[in-house]
Amino acid sequence: MKYTIKDITEADYGCEELPDGAQVMCRLVLETEDGRETVREVPDEKACGAHLAAGQIITDEQIAALQK
């Protein structure tokens, strides 16, 4: 499936701090081809390395590769 990246934000950790050694995650707000919204989280380092940006098209395969 293809998605359009609507927004990229820092994942919400609430009042808690990240546990030692945990990866900082970012939250991808995605729009499906039929207009529905969904959210996926990927490591921030990998998202930055992939140069993700709002308006970009991304696939399930690309998201899965970022989550590994």
Secondary structure, DSSP 8 states (H G I E B T S, - for coil): -EEEEEEEEE---TT----TT---EEEEEEEETTS-EEEEEEEHHHHHHTT--TT-EEEHHHHHHHH-
